[in-house]
């Protein structure tokens, strides 16, 4: 059973409506075999996820590779069609809107992809890449060129670089081009899908600080996906931990880093390097591999790797529930 978005993030009558509300979202990919390509199963990539993001807020989403983070991001933006669930933008249900009805919302939602090189067309100049969203949405050419020059300056690039091709930029500069493209239409929501994982450590801080400065200036909302918990802690206000298509813990970053309540979150935090060599952190090595999303284990999906698993964990699916104010966890072992 999957709970609805945490009540503390649901709007009361006197509170503003969250920019994004996702309720029990699922994305199952069919597995087909044989000459007739019959469906013999489903990959449960996203299996009942709920959350909300306020205006000007950043929600960090973390988890191992293959847990469904990128699939969730694309489903929220309707880049892939969800199997079921509800997606609301500023209170408007966009889950089943057609292409024409969805078009105005495309301006409000943009994405920064993980690889800044493969997400840029090598045959287009940088200015054309950044200006393409403006062209698609009917902005006239003189206005478009002026707007692209503004965006280049906004992300720390020179307008004179608009004529360059992607291969003429460094990795950090290419990611700045991707950020400029995402901001071209002044979106309210930006999904950042591991935007700094392909960059050098020295460049990551520059890109993260740029995104935070732009958020303050333009009041952007981010769904920030990453493997690096230190990066997520720096940019996010709330953090959701995802495992095998489900959110297993959801809390403010201070509470989550101070006292994680789910064994999986404990293991993720134990793997974060400590910059001080005099400090010792207890190591917690997870045994076994991540189960297949085609045939997830019964009960708690994490019980096959959990050092504290009990008989109940192998039989009953834990509900995502609030065990402390604002701290939600999906674990039988928490009172």
N, C-alpha and C positions, 0 to 999 in steps of 0.2 A: 504494500500500500504506500502511495506517495502523497504527502501532504501538499496543500496549496501553499502559495508563497507565504512566508512568515508574517503573522498579523501585524508585527511592528512596522512592516514595510507596506502594508495595505493602507490606503488613504481613508481617513475618517472624513465626515462631511465637511469639517473645517480645514482639512489638509489638502494640498494639491495632489492631483492624480499623478502617479509615477509615470515617467516617460515610457518605460518598458515594463510590461507585465507578461510573464510566461507561466502558463498553468498546465501541468501534467503533459508536457511536450514529449512526443515519441517520434523516433525515426527508425523504422525497421527496413533493412534492405533484404529483398528476397534472394534465396540461394537456389539456383536452378541447375538441374543436371539432366543428362540424357538427350537423345535426339529431339524429343519434343519439348525440351527445356521446361520440364515441369518443376514447380516450386516444391522443394523438399525441406525447406526450413527458412529461417530468417536470422539475419545479423541484427542483434538488438543494440544498435550503435548508441541511441539515446532512448532511455526507457523510463519516462515519467519524471521529467525535470521541471521544477517550478522555482521562479525567482522574480524579483522586481528590481528595477534600477531607477533611482530618482534623477531629477534634472541636475546636471552639474556634478554627478556622482560617478565614482569608478567602482565597479564590481570586478574583483580579481577572480579568475577561474583557473585552478591548478589541478594537476593529476598526471599520472604516467602517460607515456605515449600509447595511443590506442584506446584510451578510456572514453572517447567521444567528444572531446572539447571542440575540435574544429567542425565536426558534423553539427554540433549544437549551434555554433556560431552561424553556419550557413543556413540552418533551418530557421533561426530567428529572423534572418534577413530575407527569407523566402528565396534564397539562391538554390536551395533544394526544397522539395515539397515535404512537409512533415506528414507522418502517418496519422497522427491524431494530436489533440491538445489545442490550446488557445494561445495566440500571440496578439497582444494589444500594444499599440503605439499611441501614447497620449489618450488612453481610454478607448480608442477605436480598434475594434477587432479586425485584423488584416489577414487572419488565417486562411480564409477562403476567397479572398478578393481575386478577380481576374487580372490579366496583365494591364488592361487599360485603367481599371480602378486602382491598381497598386502603383501606377506610375507616379502620382504625386508623393507617395510615401518613399519612393526611391531616393528622392532628394534629401529626405530626412535621415536616411540610413546609409552608411558607407563602411567599407572594410579596408584595413591595411593587412596585406598578406604577409606570410612568414618570410618568403624569399624575395628580397627586393630586386633581384635580377630577373628571375623567371617570370615575375608578375609585370614586367615592363616589356613592351614590344620593341625588339632591337632595331626594327626598321623605321621607327618613329622617332622624331626629335623630342627632347624633353618637354619643350613648350607645347608640342602637339599632344603629348601624353596627358599633361596636366589640364590642357584645355578641352580634351575630348568630352568629359562630362558636361561641360558648358555647351558644347556643340550639340550633343544629344538632346539637351533640354532647351534648345532654341535660343541661346544667348548670341547676339549678333557679333560679327567678327571684330569690329573695332573695340567694343566693350570686352570681348573675350580676351584679346591680346593684353589689354590693360589689366584685366583681372589676373591673368596668368603671371604677369610681371609682379603684381602685388603678392601673389602666393609664393613666388620664388623668394622674395625678400622676407616674407613672413617666416619661412622655414630656414632662413640663413643661407640662401643661395643667391648668386648674382643674376639679375635679369639677362645679362649677356650670355649666360650659360643655357638659355632657352634653345639655342640652335644646336646644342651638342646632342650626341646620341648616348644611350645608356652606358655603353662600354667605356665612355670617356669619363665616367664618374667613379668615385670610390664607393665601397659598400655603404658607408654611412650617408653619403650624398644621394645614392640611389633610394635609400629608405626615406630620406627627406622629400624626394620627388614623389614617392608613394603617399606620404603624408599630405603633401600639397594637393595631389589629385583627390585624396579623400575629403579634403576641406573645400574643394572648389565650389560646391553647391551649398556651403554653410549648413552641414547636417547637424541634427540634434544628437544623434547616436553614432558613435564610431566604434566598430568592432575591430580590436587590434589582436590579430591571430599570431601570437608569438613574434611580435614585430622586431625584437632585438636578438633573437636566438642565432641568427646567421651573421651577427656583427661581432667585431672584436670587442673585448671588455672595455677598452678605452673609449670606443665609440658608443657603447650602450648607454652610458651615463648621459652623453650629449643628447641622444634621441629621446630618452626618458624625460630628461629635464625640458626638452622642447615640447613634448606632449603635455607635460604638466603646465607649462607656461601658456600654451594654447588653450588648455582647459579653463584656466583662470580667466583668460582674456575673452573667450567666446562662450563660456558656460557650457562646455561640451559634456556629454555623458559617454563613458567608456565601458565596454565589456572587454577587459584586458586578460588575454589568455597567455599563460607562460608556464614553463617548467621550473624556472628559477624563482624560488620563494622569496629570496632577498629582493628581487626586482618587484615582485607583486606587493610585498610589504611596503616598499617605498612609494608606490603610486596609488595603491588601493585604499579605500576606507573599509570596505567589507570584502570578505574572501569566501568563496565556495569551493569545497574540495570535491572532486568528481572521481568516481571509481566504477568502471565497467558500466557506463551509461547512466549512472545515478549520482545525485549529490548526496554525500554521506555526512558532510558537516558544513555549517554555514554560520558565520559569526563576524563580529567586528574584528579587525586585524589585531588589535591589542589583546583581546580575549583569546583569540585563536593561537597567537604566538606565545602568550603567557601560560596558557593551560589548555592544550588540545585535548579533546574528549574522545575522539575516535582513534583506534589503534593505527589506522592507515595514516591519519594526519600526523601522529607521533612519529611514525617511520619516515615520512617525508621531511619533517623538521629535523630529525636526527641526521639526515643526509646533507643538510646545509653546511658548507664549510664555515668554520669559525676563524676570523682573521687574526685572533690572538693565539699564538702557539702555546701560551701558558694555561689557557683554558681547555679543559677536557670535556668533551660532550659524550654522553653515553651512546654507544653505537647500537643500532637496532636493525639487524639485517633481516629482510623479509625472505622467508623460505618459499620455494616453489615459484611457479610462473603465473602470470595473469591468466585467469580462466578464459575460455573461448566465449565471445559474445554470441556465438551461434547456439551454444548450450551452456548457459550460465548455471552454476551450482545451485541447488535448492537452499532455501533459507537465506541467510546473509551471504552476499556474493563474496565477501572478504574472508569468510570463515576458513577457507582452504589455506590461507597464509597468516591468519591471526594467531599470535601466541597465547591469547586468552580465550579462545573459542570454547564454548560449552555445547552440550547436547542441544539446547534450545536454538543456538545459532545455526545449527545444521538443518533445522526443520522449519523455523518461522522467519519470515521476512520482517526485519525491523522497520518500524515506521519512523519517518523523519519528524522528530518532535522537539519542542522547546524544553530543554532541561534546566536552563537558566535564562534570565531575561536577555533576549536577543541572541541566544546561543542555541542553535538547532543541531541535533546530531541523530544519526540513524544507527543506533547500537543498543542491543539488549542489556549490556553490562552497565549502562549509565542509568542511575535512578531518576 
